Amino acid sequence: MKRFKIALVIFSAMALVGCGGFTKGKPAAEKAIARFHDSYNQGKLDDIWKSADSTFRTASTQQKYDDFIGAVRRKLGKVTTTSNIGWNVRSFNLKTTVLMAQKTVFENGQGSESFTFAISGTNAVLVGYNIQSMDLITK
């Protein structure tokens, strides 16, 4: 019985530590989106690449990323407004991930952006980015 109580205390402590990501995850992701859009608007696209998680950088080459994000910027222009349309915080094996869905208006169109962030302390690090926009196709 004593071992069970010790295990319960350890499990509870681990659960509380993991919950920190739940309370800090969404605000950290919101700040990271603002930094992403600021770098995007200033044309500092390499800053986005360099500050992203290694998972993001190994998913594609930097040249493909440059081509992709460059095309988005050329066709849609700068971000003018963005609003959150959904979010989800997940924790697994003491790693917290935040998924954010944004409705974003650009100078030359609009789109739905999806961001995935890994939470590290109070920081959100970009793991994935996706944009869906008919204006990318038609412009």
C-alpha positions as CSV (number, residue, x, y, z in Angstrom):
1,M,0.0,0.0,0.0
2,K,2.9,2.3,0.8
3,R,4.3,1.9,-2.8
4,F,0.9,2.6,-4.2
5,K,0.7,5.9,-2.3
6,I,4.2,6.9,-3.4
7,A,3.4,6.1,-7.0
8,L,0.2,8.1,-6.7
9,V,2.1,11.1,-5.4
10,I,4.7,10.9,-8.2
11,F,2.0,10.5,-10.8
12,S,0.1,13.5,-9.4
13,A,3.2,15.7,-9.4
14,M,4.0,14.7,-13.0
15,A,0.4,15.5,-14.0
16,L,0.6,19.0,-12.4
17,V,3.9,19.7,-14.1
18,G,2.4,18.7,-17.5
19,C,-0.7,20.9,-16.8
20,G,1.5,24.0,-16.9
21,G,1.6,23.6,-20.7
22,F,-2.1,23.7,-20.8
23,T,-2.4,27.0,-19.0
24,K,0.6,28.6,-20.7
25,G,0.2,27.0,-24.1
26,K,-2.4,29.1,-25.8
27,P,-1.0,32.5,-24.7
28,A,2.5,31.4,-25.8
29,A,1.1,30.3,-29.2
30,E,-0.7,33.6,-29.6
31,K,2.5,35.5,-29.0
32,A,4.3,33.2,-31.4
33,I,1.7,33.9,-34.2
34,A,2.2,37.6,-33.7
35,R,6.0,37.2,-34.0
36,F,5.5,35.0,-37.1
37,H,3.2,37.6,-38.8
38,D,5.6,40.4,-37.8
39,S,8.6,38.6,-39.4
40,Y,6.4,37.7,-42.4
41,N,5.3,41.3,-42.9
42,Q,8.8,42.7,-42.5
43,G,10.0,40.2,-45.1
44,K,12.2,38.4,-42.5
45,L,11.3,35.0,-43.8
46,D,14.6,33.5,-42.8
47,D,13.9,34.4,-39.2
48,I,10.8,32.2,-39.3
49,W,12.9,29.3,-40.6
50,K,15.7,29.8,-38.2
51,S,13.5,30.1,-35.1
52,A,11.3,27.1,-36.0
53,D,11.7,23.7,-34.4
54,S,14.0,21.1,-36.0
55,T,10.9,19.1,-36.9
56,F,9.8,22.0,-39.1
57,R,13.1,22.4,-40.7
58,T,13.6,18.7,-41.5
59,A,10.1,18.4,-43.0
60,S,11.3,20.2,-46.1
61,T,14.3,21.9,-47.5
62,Q,14.9,25.6,-46.8
63,Q,14.7,26.2,-50.6
64,K,11.2,24.7,-50.7
65,Y,10.2,26.7,-47.7
66,D,11.5,29.9,-49.3
67,D,9.6,29.2,-52.5
68,F,6.4,28.5,-50.6
69,I,6.4,31.4,-48.2
70,G,7.7,33.7,-50.9
71,A,4.8,32.8,-53.1
72,V,2.3,33.4,-50.3
73,R,3.8,36.8,-49.6
74,R,4.0,37.8,-53.3
75,K,0.4,36.7,-54.0
76,L,-1.4,37.7,-50.8
77,G,0.8,40.5,-49.5
78,K,1.2,41.5,-45.9
79,V,-1.1,40.3,-43.0
80,T,-3.6,43.0,-42.1
81,T,-5.7,41.2,-39.5
82,T,-5.9,37.7,-38.0
83,S,-8.4,36.2,-35.6
84,N,-8.4,32.8,-33.8
85,I,-11.1,30.4,-35.0
86,G,-10.1,27.4,-33.0
87,W,-7.4,25.9,-30.8
88,N,-6.4,22.7,-29.1
89,V,-3.8,22.0,-26.5
90,R,-2.4,18.4,-26.3
91,S,0.0,16.9,-23.8
92,F,1.6,13.5,-24.4
93,N,4.7,12.1,-22.7
94,L,5.2,15.4,-20.9
95,K,5.4,17.3,-24.2
96,T,2.7,19.9,-24.9
97,T,1.6,20.9,-28.4
98,V,-0.7,23.7,-29.3
99,L,-2.7,23.8,-32.6
100,M,-4.1,27.2,-33.6
101,A,-6.5,27.9,-36.5
102,Q,-6.6,31.5,-37.7
103,K,-8.8,33.4,-40.2
104,T,-6.3,35.8,-41.7
105,V,-6.9,38.8,-44.0
106,F,-4.0,39.8,-46.2
107,E,-3.6,42.9,-48.4
108,N,-4.6,40.9,-51.5
109,G,-6.9,38.2,-50.1
110,Q,-7.7,36.0,-47.2
111,G,-7.0,32.5,-45.9
112,S,-7.1,30.0,-43.1
113,E,-3.8,29.4,-41.4
114,S,-3.0,26.5,-39.1
115,F,-0.1,26.6,-36.8
116,T,1.4,23.9,-34.6
117,F,3.7,24.8,-31.8
118,A,5.7,22.8,-29.3
119,I,5.6,24.5,-25.9
120,S,8.9,24.8,-24.1
121,G,8.4,26.6,-20.8
122,T,6.6,29.8,-21.6
123,N,7.7,29.7,-25.3
124,A,6.0,28.3,-28.3
125,V,8.2,27.0,-31.1
126,L,6.9,26.5,-34.6
127,V,6.5,22.9,-35.6
128,G,4.1,23.2,-38.5
129,Y,2.4,25.8,-40.7
130,N,-0.3,25.4,-43.3
131,I,-2.4,28.0,-45.2
132,Q,-5.5,27.4,-47.3
133,S,-6.5,30.2,-49.6
134,M,-8.4,30.3,-52.9
135,D,-6.7,33.6,-53.4
136,L,-3.3,31.8,-53.7
137,I,-4.7,29.9,-56.7
138,T,-6.6,32.7,-58.4
139,K,-4.2,35.6,-58.1
